[in-house]
Amino acid sequence: MAQNKIDTELYLWEVFVQDKFGEPFTHCGSVHASDSEMALQNARDAYSRRNEAKTIWIVKSSEIISTTPSDEGPFFEPSNDKIYRHPQFYTIPKSVKDKLF
């Protein structure tokens, strides 16, 4: 009789929470889980026990793609030759500036 293989491998998931609706999500930690449903429940139990979070995002760590320190020059270089993107070419009206600062 063949036994059914049960997936017992736990994956690492990154957890992001939103404290209030409309605010940005912040990374608050990681959880281990075998699937997304379990990861979401583990994240809720670990990071929202006292209703701190309104919304939770989870992302499998292996799915996150990032630059490396060696990419610093070549990857970000193209933005340096577009000087029109630098803020010194724009003037902010006083009425707007007063609301920002």
C-alpha positions as CSV (number, residue, x, y, z in Angstrom):
1,M,0.0,0.0,0.0
2,A,1.5,3.3,-1.0
3,Q,1.4,6.1,1.5
4,N,0.4,9.6,0.4
5,K,3.2,12.1,0.8
6,I,2.3,15.0,3.0
7,D,4.1,18.3,2.3
8,T,5.7,19.2,5.6
9,E,8.1,21.8,4.3
10,L,7.7,25.2,5.9
11,Y,8.4,28.3,3.8
12,L,9.5,31.7,5.0
13,W,6.9,34.4,4.4
14,E,7.5,38.2,4.9
15,V,4.7,40.1,6.7
16,F,3.5,43.6,6.0
17,V,0.8,45.4,8.0
18,Q,-1.3,48.5,7.5
19,D,-2.1,50.2,10.9
20,K,-4.9,52.4,9.5
21,F,-6.7,52.4,6.2
22,G,-5.0,54.6,3.7
23,E,-1.6,54.5,5.4
24,P,1.4,52.7,3.9
25,F,2.2,49.1,4.6
26,T,5.3,48.4,6.8
27,H,7.3,45.3,7.1
28,C,6.9,43.9,10.6
29,G,8.6,40.5,10.4
30,S,8.4,36.9,9.1
31,V,6.5,33.7,9.7
32,H,7.0,30.1,8.7
33,A,4.1,28.2,7.0
34,S,3.5,25.5,4.5
35,D,1.0,27.6,2.4
36,S,-0.4,31.1,2.1
37,E,-3.5,30.4,4.2
38,M,-1.5,29.2,7.1
39,A,1.0,32.1,6.7
40,L,-1.8,34.6,6.8
41,Q,-3.2,33.0,10.0
42,N,0.3,32.9,11.6
43,A,0.9,36.5,10.7
44,R,-2.5,37.5,12.2
45,D,-1.7,35.6,15.4
46,A,1.9,37.0,15.7
47,Y,1.5,40.6,14.5
48,S,-2.1,41.6,15.1
49,R,-3.0,40.1,18.5
50,R,-4.3,43.4,19.8
51,N,-6.0,44.7,16.6
52,E,-2.8,46.7,15.7
53,A,-3.3,45.9,12.0
54,K,-6.2,46.7,9.7
55,T,-4.8,44.8,6.7
56,I,-2.0,42.2,6.4
57,W,0.0,41.3,3.3
58,I,2.2,38.2,3.1
59,V,4.8,37.5,0.5
60,K,6.8,34.3,0.1
61,S,10.4,35.3,0.8
62,S,11.7,33.4,-2.2
63,E,9.5,35.5,-4.5
64,I,11.1,38.9,-3.5
65,I,13.6,40.2,-6.0
66,S,16.0,42.9,-4.9
67,T,19.1,44.8,-6.1
68,T,22.4,44.0,-4.5
69,P,25.1,46.4,-3.3
70,S,27.1,45.7,-6.5
71,D,24.2,47.0,-8.6
72,E,24.6,50.5,-7.0
73,G,26.4,52.1,-9.9
74,P,25.1,50.4,-13.1
75,F,21.5,49.8,-12.1
76,F,20.9,53.4,-10.8
77,E,23.1,55.3,-13.3
78,P,20.4,56.1,-15.9
79,S,18.6,58.4,-13.5
80,N,21.7,60.6,-13.1
81,D,21.6,61.8,-16.8
82,K,18.0,63.0,-16.5
83,I,18.7,66.2,-14.6
84,Y,15.2,67.5,-15.3
85,R,14.0,65.0,-12.6
86,H,16.0,66.8,-9.9
87,P,13.9,69.1,-7.7
88,Q,15.9,72.3,-8.3
89,F,14.1,72.8,-11.6
90,Y,10.7,73.2,-9.9
91,T,9.4,76.1,-7.9
92,I,6.8,75.3,-5.2
93,P,4.2,78.1,-4.7
94,K,4.2,79.6,-1.3
95,S,0.6,78.5,-0.7
96,V,1.5,74.9,-1.3
97,K,4.8,75.1,0.6
98,D,3.0,76.3,3.7
99,K,0.7,73.2,3.6
100,L,3.7,70.8,3.2
101,F,5.9,72.1,6.0
